[in-house]
Amino acid sequence: MGLNIEPRIERISIKKLIGNRMVMSLSEDRTKELWQGFMTRRKEIGNSITTDLISMQVYDRLLSFTEFNDTTQFEKWAVVEVEDYKDLPNGMETYTLLGGLYAVFIHKGLPSDFPKTAQYIYGVWLPHSDYELDHREHFEVLGDKYRNNDPSSEEEIWVPIKRKIKSKVI
C-alpha cells in the first residue's frame, strides 16, 4: 500500500455530475456491474469538463468508522463532471454535488489494498486531526494515473470534513 500520509485540504464549489447509480453494500458489491454499464455509454455525455471519472458514495446518514460495516447500504455513482445538464443521455441521471471542505488522499495500488488506506484515513488520520467527518458525499477521482487493477495505479480519495468544535472548559 502506498499512501500520501498528509492529505491536502481543499474547498470545492458545486459540481454538476452525470452518470449512473446503484444501491449496494460491501458484501453485495455491484461496483463492476455499475462501471461496466457506465463505461459502455460514457461517450454519450458530450459536455464533460475533464476526462476524469468520479466514483461517488452517498450515505443516508452520517456514520462513524465503527458503525460502517459490510452490510451498510449506500448509493454508488459512476459519473463525470459536466458544464450543464443539457443533452442528458437516456437512462442516465444528474447529481449536484454541493461541494465544501475535503481532505484529499492519494491511494496507490490495487483495489484490494484500499481497506488499509481506509483504515488509515478513518482510524488514524481523522481522529488525530483538527477535523471530523461531515455528512456529505465521499468520492474518488480516477484521473490520468488511474489504471484498473494495476499495482501502479493512483487515485484521489476525497473525504468530506469539517473543523472539530473544541469544547471550552468553564
C-alpha positions in Angstrom: 0.0 0.0 0.0 1.3 3.4 -0.9 -0.3 6.3 0.8 0.3 10.0 0.9 0.2 10.3 4.7 -0.7 14.1 4.9 -3.7 14.9 2.8 -4.2 18.3 1.1 -7.2 20.1 2.4 -9.3 21.6 -0.3 -12.6 23.5 -0.5 -14.5 22.9 -3.7 -17.6 24.5 -5.2 -20.7 22.9 -6.7 -20.0 20.2 -9.3 -22.6 19.1 -11.8 -22.4 15.3 -12.5 -24.0 12.9 -14.9 -23.9 9.2 -14.7 -25.4 6.0 -13.2 -26.1 4.8 -9.7 -26.8 1.6 -7.9 -27.6 0.8 -4.2 -25.1 -1.7 -2.7 -23.1 -2.6 0.3 -19.5 -4.0 0.6 -21.0 -7.6 1.0 -23.2 -7.0 -2.1 -20.7 -5.1 -4.1 -22.0 -4.2 -7.6 -19.2 -1.8 -8.5 -18.0 -3.8 -11.5 -21.6 -4.0 -12.9 -22.1 -0.3 -12.3 -18.9 0.7 -14.1 -19.3 -1.7 -17.0 -22.7 -0.3 -17.7 -21.4 3.3 -17.4 -18.2 2.9 -19.4 -20.1 1.5 -22.4 -22.1 4.7 -22.6 -19.9 7.4 -21.2 -19.1 8.8 -24.7 -22.8 9.8 -24.9 -22.1 12.5 -22.4 -21.0 15.3 -24.7 -20.3 18.2 -22.3 -17.8 16.8 -19.7 -15.3 19.2 -18.2 -12.4 16.7 -17.9 -11.6 13.1 -18.8 -11.5 12.2 -15.1 -14.0 9.6 -13.9 -15.6 10.0 -10.5 -16.7 7.2 -8.2 -19.0 8.6 -5.5 -20.6 7.1 -2.4 -23.8 8.7 -0.9 -24.9 7.6 2.6 -28.3 8.3 4.0 -26.8 9.4 7.3 -23.5 10.3 9.0 -21.8 7.0 10.0 -18.9 6.7 12.3 -16.0 4.5 11.2 -17.1 1.8 13.8 -20.7 1.9 12.6 -19.8 1.2 8.9 -19.7 -2.5 8.1 -20.0 -4.9 5.2 -23.9 -4.7 5.1 -24.2 -0.9 5.4 -26.1 0.2 2.2 -25.2 3.2 0.2 -25.6 4.6 -3.3 -22.6 4.3 -5.5 -22.4 6.6 -8.6 -20.2 6.3 -11.7 -20.1 9.9 -13.0 -18.3 12.6 -14.9 -18.3 16.3 -14.2 -20.2 18.4 -16.8 -20.7 22.0 -17.7 -24.5 21.7 -17.5 -27.3 19.2 -17.7 -28.2 19.7 -21.3 -28.2 16.6 -23.5 -28.7 14.1 -20.7 -28.3 10.7 -22.2 -31.4 8.5 -21.9 -31.3 6.4 -18.7 -28.6 8.4 -17.0 -29.1 10.7 -14.0 -27.9 14.1 -12.8 -26.4 14.8 -9.4 -25.4 18.1 -7.9 -22.5 17.8 -5.5 -22.7 20.9 -3.3 -19.0 21.0 -2.5 -17.4 22.0 0.7 -14.3 21.1 2.6 -12.4 17.9 1.8 -9.3 16.0 2.9 -7.7 14.6 -0.3 -5.6 11.5 0.0 -3.7 9.6 -2.8 -4.3 5.9 -2.9 -1.6 3.9 -4.8 -2.1 0.3 -5.6 -4.7 -2.3 -6.2 -8.4 -2.0 -5.1 -7.7 -4.9 -2.7 -5.2 -2.6 -0.9 -7.9 0.0 -0.3 -9.1 -1.3 3.2 -5.7 -0.5 4.5 -5.9 3.1 3.1 -9.4 3.5 4.6 -8.2 2.2 8.0 -5.5 4.8 8.0 -7.8 7.7 6.9 -10.7 6.9 9.3 -8.9 5.1 12.1 -5.6 7.1 12.3 -5.6 10.4 10.5 -9.1 11.6 11.2 -9.2 11.0 15.0 -5.8 12.8 15.3 -6.6 15.7 13.0 -8.3 19.0 13.6 -11.3 17.7 11.6 -14.2 15.3 11.8 -16.3 13.6 9.2 -19.0 15.7 7.6 -22.3 14.2 6.2 -21.7 14.8 2.5 -20.6 12.8 -0.5 -17.4 10.7 -0.4 -15.7 10.3 -3.8 -12.7 9.1 -5.7 -11.3 10.9 -8.7 -9.9 8.4 -11.3 -7.6 10.6 -13.3 -4.6 10.1 -15.7 -2.7 7.9 -13.2 -5.6 5.5 -12.6 -5.1 2.0 -14.0 -7.8 -0.6 -13.3 -6.4 -3.5 -11.2 -2.8 -2.3 -11.6 -0.4 -2.1 -8.7 1.0 1.3 -10.0 -2.5 2.8 -10.1 -3.2 6.1 -8.3 -6.5 7.7 -7.4 -7.6 10.6 -5.2 -9.7 9.8 -2.2 -11.9 12.8 -1.3 -13.2 12.7 2.3 -15.8 15.3 3.5 -14.6 17.0 6.6 -15.4 19.9 8.9 -13.4 21.5 11.7 -13.8 19.8 15.1 -15.6 22.0 17.6 -13.3 22.4 20.6 -15.3 22.4 23.8 -14.4 25.2 26.2 -13.6 24.4 29.8 -15.6 26.6 32.2 
